[in-house]
Amino acid sequence: MSSDVILVIVVCTALAFDFTNGFHDTANVVATSISTGAARPQVAIGMAALLNFAGAFISISVAATVANDVVNSGVVTPTVVFAGLIGAIAWNLITWSFGLPSSSSHALIGGVVGSAVAAAGFDAVIADGLVGKVLIPAVIAPILAFTVAGIAIGLVYRVVGRQRPGLVTRGFRYGQVVSGGLLALAHGTNDAQKTMGIITLALVANGTLGADADPPLWVIVSSAVAIALGTYSGGWRIIRTTGTRIIKMDAAQGFSAQGAGATVILASTHFGFPLSTTHVINGGVMGAGAGKRVSAVRWGVAGNIVTAWLLTLPAAAAIGALAYGATAIFGSGALGPVLVSLMSLSLIFAIFSRRSRQGSPVPAG
């Protein structure tokens, strides 16, 4: 009975993380379209939510990586998964409060790795999977998106440089509707699957599923719904950072950044890499700015974003380890996860209440 209670708490916490992933990463999908005037904010967010939902059903390759290739499922318990999720949610909320577009994906992986190490030592981590499928893509993907977007914007300006600006801007705004939709679909194929993978890991650890099992349909649907609802709720602080603070973006740059981001994310999903969509689209935005003029990029803002990226894995791991330690004080039953959940909900409520009293940020666009 106790294990079933813990499993329910883990599933609910995973879907809560998926929701925070959606509102935290909304900026990745819609900021460029909003900042260039290609789409009204609510239209862009609504379309992104629908396509995020649809994208979750395209593949389960990333879910399999998260469930099988990062931590050893033989030493993982539902409590370990719960603590890792607390670490990921906490880091998402911390970076959201500062308006920093950090990686929800790496927060999740870092949180689970930290809680697994706290529970069973470093032998719980599958080093080859963590390095080969998480860390190396984390370095390569934003550089690749930066390069592709930089080359793309250079070609675009060469082709349309002598055309009337008004006509070019309208054309690329229409193009952004397409590239933004493709980016939202790509986001769903990669990000929603991390939650599918983590719930599947908890089900395997609980003995509900066999080892190497695929996510059940209810896991896929619930994960898709959670990230779509989170996306629709928006994340205006981070939308402003991605859309206006890195570069002053025109429609051609927005189109190039979105196209580069979607291409890199879809390729990574095909190979089962749990990629940071945040890294990719911000790399694309920087590349589109630098491709026009290196000084167009606000490198100070970019440096703050990179710092948040570097901190994400270790910070989320540390919080995940602390969360596991807090639950372990109360033994292996359901009491620890229940108390930690209540404390976390109280803290989140207090933070959001304080933010609402201070006034909500004005939406960009």
C-alpha positions, 0 to 999 in steps of 0.5 A: 500500500505504501509503495502505491502511495509513493508511486501516485505521488511520483506520477503527480510530481512528474506531471507537475514537472512537465507543467513547469517544463511547459511554462518554463520553455514556452519562450523557446518556441514562441519568443522569436515569433512574438518579438518580430510581430509574426504572431500575437502572443496568445495565438503563438502560445496556443499554437505552440501548446497544440503542437507540443501536444501533438509532438509528444506522440511522434517518438519514444526514443528520448523517453527510452534514453531517460528511462534506461541509459542515465541511471541504473534502474536496478538501484532506483526506487520511486522515492529516488525518482520523486527526489530527482523531480523535486530537484528539477522543479526547484531549479526550474522555478529558481531560474524562472524567477530570474528570467533565465532560460535554463534547461528543464531537461538537464534539470530533470536529469541532474535531479535524478542523478543527484538523488540516485547518487545520494541513495546508492552511490556513484555506481547508480549512474551509467557514465557512458549514457550520461556522457554520450547521450546528455553531456556531449549533445549539450555542448554540440547542439547549441554550437550547431544551432548557432552555426546553422542559424548564422549561415542561414541568415547570411544566405538570407540577407544575400538573397533578399538584400536588395528587395523592399524591406516591407515586402521581405518582412511580411514574407518572413513573418509568414515564414515564421508561422511555419518555422515556429510551428515546426519548432513547437512540434520538435519541442514536443517530440523531445521535451514531453518524452523526458517526463514519459521516461521518468514515469516509466522509470518509476513504474519499473522501479515499483515493479509495475512494468518490466525492465526496458518496457515502453511507456504505457499509453496513459503515460504518453497522453498525460505527459502530452497534456501536462506540457501543453497546459504548461505551454499555454500558461506562458512564461513571460519572464523568459519570453522577454529574455529570449525574444528581446534581450539577446538581440534586437531581432528582425523577422528574417533572423527569427525565421533562421533561428527557428528553422535551425532550432527545429532541425537540430531538435528533430535530428536529436530526437531521432537519435534518442538524445534528451536535448536541451531545447533551451540551449538549441533555440538560444544558440540559434538566436545568438547565431542569427544575431552574430551572422548579421553583426557580431556586435548585435548580440548582447554578449553580457546577457548571453554570458548569464544564460551560459552560466545558468546552463553550466550550473543546471546539472550540478545545482539540480543534482544537489537539490535532488540529493538533499530532497532524497536525504530529507525523505530518507529521514522518515524511512522508506515509507510514504511519510517522507514524500508526503511531507516533502510534497507538502513543504514544496507546495507551501513554498511554491505557493508563498513564492507565487503569492509574493510575486503576484503582490509585487505585480505580474510582468507585462507580456512582451510583444 
